[in-house]
Amino acid sequence: MPELSPRRRLLVLAICCMSLLIVSLDNTVLNVALPVIQRDLHASTSGLQWTIDAYTLVLAVLLMLAGSTADRIGRKRVFLAGLVVFTIGSALCSVAPNLDALIAFRMVQAVGGSMLNPVAMSIITNTFTDPRERARAIGAWGAVVGISMAAGPLVGGLLVESVGWRAIFWINLPVGLAALLLTLRYVPESRAAKARRMDPVGQLLVIVLFGGLTYAIIEAPAAGFAAVLPFAVVAAAALIGLLVYEPRRAEPLIDLRFFRSAPFSGATVIAIAAFAALGGFLFLSTLYLQNVRGLDALHAGLWMLPMAVPTFLCAPLSGRLVGSRGPRLPLLIAGVAMTASAVLFAAFAAETSNTGLFLGYLLFGVGFGFVNAPITNTAVSGMPRAQAGVAAAIASTSRQLGQTLGVAVVGAVLAAGVGASAYRDAFVTAAVPGWWILAGCGLVVLLLGALTTGRWARGTAERAAERLASEEIREAARTSA
């Protein structure tokens, strides 16, 4: 990629952030609409889980393929294709006649979305080469998640109450079109110096692993353990297959060498835990506010602001802290705040009082606002720029996998707890195990944030980077010979 002027770099960052906005806004808007969709399309709790997880699951299984493909054939080309497919998928979702069609069209959206976020992050990584400037850019990228969380519930609530739930997908159309036109005009093409080969076996194993695991978790409460056991066994076999097969490939879909770096491995697990907490938090909160408290979509969206606004405000602050002091402090703040928030709900039934609900939402917003920038920066720092797309895709995959598992696990626990009882009466008690799970996710962020950001961890990152560089040099010499 050619060296760009500061103004052009900021414009590229803005265009990439637009893609993140429509992808992340889509989930926050949809969460507010879930109770209305449930009534309109006669959906069960597992049906609501699939409207979210069908999207995040497809994203998770295709992100690494999209990242490596973009490094190979051109990041701008793949980014443009993603914008087109995502916009078409959004239009299809808005006319879905039933729940099955909505889930299928959400999967179309996700195919497009898989070509946006990791590729955009790869473009940003190759545009902002100075580490501090990159950290600030990633902080701004993270702030867009806060914008989507702040605007999503309000915009979604207004659209659901005034037009209907189908209108929540319309907002993607003008943003997607504008991003498409601006990308054509201002984003330069870039690709890795050496093209990576396809890994169809690895891709198939990832699909089987994520798909089998998610299906087993979501359907277990209704179908029973015996019915989903084969899917869990197949998922476990796929995981073993990945661990055995991928290291034997010269250019694997998942480069396990990255995980020699403790910060990279820590960032991956932290991303899964943090986004599992986000997915479960939004799922429980939306159903509680509308189905238990009886609020309409707009007022439920307003109640989300104490969570969304701190996320928006803390994300750029986190980016600046990462640039100036490293990732440890933001991760510690995130872990403490997210854990405290979930404990308030789990141990003290914070949702039963307005003060408790406000404080719990506020703490979670602060925690989630601080967690995104250090995850992203750690994932791409120290990795060869030629593999930036793969490294960014693994980080993005971890986020989507975490959100998928969060909705699946918390939703399954909730469904099992409610059982045949009256939904409104049983909800608070049935949600307690889910809140404890989210507290555990926050604790993982705290502990790994402390463990994988110290001197020992930095040493493993340096050694991993040296090994990657030397192995790439030897491979290039062998190929040229």
N, C-alpha and C positions, 0 to 999 in steps of 0.2 A: 504494500500500500504506500503511495507517495506521501511525503510529509505535507500536512495540511496547515493552513493558517489557524491561529487561535479561534477566530470567528467561525471558520469552516468546521473545526473540531466540535465546537459547541453546537452547531447546527446538526451535525451527525449524531451527537448525543441526544439532542431533542427528538430527532426522527426515531432513533432506537427506543427512546422512552415512550413514544407514542404507541409502539407495538406492545410494550409491556403494559401500558395503560389499558388497552382493549382486552388483553388476555387476562389480567388480574381483575379488572373491573367486572368482567363477565361473571366471575365467581362470586364476588361480593354482592352484585346486583341479584344474582340468582338465589343466594341464600335468603334474602328478604322475601322473595317471591315463593319460596318453598311451600308454606302453608296454603297459599292460594292455588298453586299448582296441584297440591295434594287434594284439595276439594274439587277442583275443576276436572282433573283427569282421574280421580278416584284412585290415588296412589297410596300404597302402604309405606311404612317407614323404610323398608328395604328399597322400594321404588324410588323414594326421595334420595336415598344414598346413591343409587345408580345414576341419577341425573347429574350428580356431582362427580362420582368416582369413574363413570364411563369416560368423562372428559379428562380428569387428572391421570387416569390409568393409561389411556392412549398417549397422552403427553409423555408420561414416564417411560413408556417402552420405545418411543420413537425419537426422544431427544438426542440420544447419543448417535443414532444413525444420521439424524439431521446435522448435528455438529460436525461429524467426520465427512459427510457428503459436502457440506459447505466448504470445509477446508480443501476438499478435492476439486470441486467443479466451480467454485466461486461463491463467496458469502453473499454478495449482493443478489445474485441470481436466485439462490435458495430463499433469501429473505423476501424477495418479490413474490415468489411462488407461494410462500406462506401467507402473505397478506391477501392474495387472491383467494386461496382456499378458505382461510378463516372468515373472510367477508361473505363468501357464498354460504358457508356453513351457518353463519349467523342469520342470514336471510331464510334459510331452510328451517331453522329452529323456530322462527317467528310464525311459521304456518303449520307447525306440527299438529296433526289431527288427534294424536293419542300419546300416551306415555312412551310406548315402545318407539314410536317415530321420533319423539323428542330425544330419547337416549341415543338413537342412531345418528341423528343430526348433530348432537353434541360431540359424537365421535368424529364426525367430519370436521367440525370446528377444531378439535384437538389435533387432527392431522396438520392443519394449517398452523396452529399454535406451536406445534413442535418445531416448526421451521423458523419461528420468530425469536423467542427468548434466548436460546443458546447461541444462535447466530448473531443476534444483536449484541450480546455480551462479547462474543469473539471480535466483532467489529470495533466495539469500544476498547477492548484490550489492545488491539493493533493500532487504534487511532491515538490513544493516550499512552505513550510509552514511558513517560516519567512516573515513577512509583507513587509519588505524592499526588500528582495531578490525576493519576488513575484512581487512587483511593477517593479523591473528592468526586470524580465522575461517577464512581460506583455508589457513593453516598447519595448523589442526586438520583441515580437509578433506583436506589432503595426508597427514596422519598416518593417515587411514583406509586409504589405499593401503598404508602400511606395516603396518597391522594385518592387512590381507588377505594381504599377502605373508608375514607371520609365521604367521598362523593357517592360511592356505590349504594349504601343504604338509603341515602336521601333521594338520589335520582331514581333508584329502584322503587322506593316507597311512593314517590310522586307518580311514576309511570303506572305502577300496579293499581293505585287508587283512582287515577284519572282516566287511564286508557285500558289497562289490563296487563297481565303478565307477559303477553307476547311482545309488548312494546319494549321490554328490557333488552331484546336482541337488536332492536333498530338502531340503538346508539352506536353500535359497532360499525355500521355501514358508512357514515360520513368520515369517521376517524380513520377507518381502514382505507378508504379511497384517498384521503389527504396524505396519509403516510405512503401510499403507493406512488402517488405523483411526486412527492418530495424525494423519495428514494431514487426514483428514475433520474431526477435532476441533480441531486447533490451528493449522494453516497458513492464513493469510488469503489470499484471492484477490487477484491483481494482474495488471495487463496494461499494455501500452504505451498512452500517451495517444492515439497515432495508429496505427491498425491498418495493417500492411503487407500489400500484395497478394501473391497467390500468384505464383510464377515457375516454371511447369511446364517451360518449355524449359531454364532453368538447372538445374533438378533432374534432368532427363533427361541433360543433358550431364555432370553430376557422376557419375551412375550409370555412364554409358558410360566416362568417364575412369578412375575407380577400378576398375571391374570389368574392363575390358579390360587395364589395366596389371597387375593382380594375376594374372589368368588367364595372361597371357603369361609372367610371371616363374615362377609355380609349375609350369606344364606344360612349360616349355622343356626341362628335362633329359630328360624321357621322350618328349615328342612331337617335339622338334627345333626348331631356330630357324625353319625355313621354315614349319612348321605354325602357329606362334604369331605370326609376323610380321603377318598381317592384324589381329590383336587389338591389337598394339602401334601399328599405323598408325591404327586407329580411335580408340585412346586419345589419340594425338597430335592427331588432328583435333578431338576433343572439347575438348582443352585450348585449341586455337586458337579454337574456337567460343566458349568461355567468355570468353576475353580480348577477343574482338570484340563479343560480344552483351551481356554483363553491364553494361559502362559505359553502354550506351544506354538501359537501363531506369531509370526513376525510383526504383523500389524493387526492386533485384536480390536474388537469393538470396545471392550473395556480393558484399558491398559492397566493391569494390576501393579505395574511398576510405580505408578503414581502413589499407591498406598504405602510405599516405603517411607513416605514423608508423613510424620505424625501430625503436623498441622493440616495437611490435606485430608488424611483419614479422619481426624477430629472434626474438620469442617463438614465432611460428608455426613457423619453421624449426627452432628449438631443440627444440620439442615433437616435431616429426617425427623429428629425430635421436635424442633421448633415448629416446623410446618405441620406435623401431626397435631401439635397443640393448637395451632391456628385452625386447622380443619375441624377438629373436635369442638373447639370453643365456639366457632361460628355456627356449627350445626346445633349444639345444645342451646345457645343463646337465642337463635331465631325461633326455634320451636317453642321455647319457654315464653318468650315475649308475646308471641301471637296466639299460641294454642293454650297456654296456661293463664297468662295475664289478660288475654283477650284484646291486645292492642291491634290496630290495623297496621298495614305495611309501612305507612309513613311514620307513625309514632314509634314503631319498632326501629325504623331507621334512625330516628332522632336519638333513641336510647343507645344506639351503637356509637354515637359521636364521642363519648368519653374514652372509648377504646381507639377510635380511628384518628382523632386529632393528635394525641401523643405519638402515635406511630408516624404520622406525617412530620411532626416537629423533631422527633428524635433521630430519624433516619439520616438526615444530613449531618447532624451533630456526631452521630456514630462514625460516619465517613471521615470527618475531620479528625476525630480521635484516632481512628485506625491509621490515618496518614501521619499523624504527629507522634503517637505513643504506642502504636501497634494494636493488635486485636484483643488483647487480654481484658482490658478494662471494660470495653463495650460488652464482651461476652459475659463477664461476671455480673454486670448490671442487668443484662437480659435474663440470665439464669435466676437471679434473686427475685426480680420482679415477676417473672412468669410463674415461678414456684409459689410465691406468696399469693398471687391472684387465685390460682387453682385451689390452694389450701383454704382460702376464704370461703369458696363455694363448697368444697368437700367437707370441711369440718364445722363451719359456722353458718351454712345455708345462707350465704350472702345475698342470693337472689330474692329472698323473701322480704327484704327491706330495701327501700330506695337508696339509702346511704350505703349499704353493703354492696348493692348492685353497681352503683357508681364507682366505688372504690375498687372493686374487683375488675371492672372494665378499664379503669384508668391504669392500674398496675399492669394489666396484660398489654395494653397499648404501648406503655413505656418499654416493657420488655421486648415486645416484638419489633418495635422501632429500632432498638439497638442491635438486634441480632443479625440483620440481613447483610449489612456492609462487611463485617468481619468474615462472614461465611464466604461471600463472593470473592473478596480480595485474597483471602488465604487460598482459595481453590485455584486461582489463576497465577498467583505470585510464585516465582521460582520455576514455573513450567516453561519449556521451550515455546517460543511464540508460534512455531510451526504447528504445535499441537494445542493452541489456545482454544480452538473450537471443541476439541474432545474434552479438555479439562473443564471448560465452562459447561459443557453438556452434562458431565457427571454431576457437577454442582446443581444444575437445574433439575436433573433427574432425581436427585436426593430430595429436593423440595417437593416435587410432584408426588414422589413415592410416599413421603411423609404425610402430605395432605390426604392422599388416597387412604393410607392406613389409619390416619386419625379419624376420618369420617367413618370408615368401615368398622373399626374397633369400638369407637364410642357409640356409634349407631347400633351396633350389635348388642352392646352392654345395655343400652337404653331399652331396646326392644325386648330383651330377655327380662329386664327388671319390671317393665310395665305389664307384660304378659296380657292376661285377660282382664286386668283391673281397669277402672275408669281412668282414662288417659290423664285428665287434668289433676285428679287426686293423687295419682301414683308418680307423676313426673319427677318431682323434687327428690323423693327418696330413690327412685330408679336411676337418677342421674348421678348420685353420689359416687359410685365406682368409676364412672367416666371422668369425674373431676379429679379423683385420685390418680387416674392414669395420666391426666394432663399435668398434675403436680410432678409426677415422675419424669415426664418429658422435660419440664423446667429444670429439674435437678440434674438431668443428663447434660443440659446446656451449661449449667454452672460448673459441674465437676470436670467435664471435658474442656471447657473454656479455660479452666485453671491448669489442667494437665498438659494440654497440647499447644500452649503458647509460651512456654518457658525456654530456658537455654538448651535443655536436652532436646526439646521438640525442634527448635530452630536448627540444631545440629543435624537431625535426621533429614530435615528439608534440604539443607545444603548438600548432604551426601547423596540424596536422591536426585537432586538436580545435576550433580556432577556425573552420576552414573548414567542418567538419561542422555546427557550431552555426549559423553564418551561412547555410549552404545550407538547413538545416532551417527556419530562420526565413523565408527567402524563399519556400520551398515552401509553408509554412503560410499566408503572406500571399496567395500566388497562389491557393491553394485556397479561402480564405475570400472572396476577391474574386469 
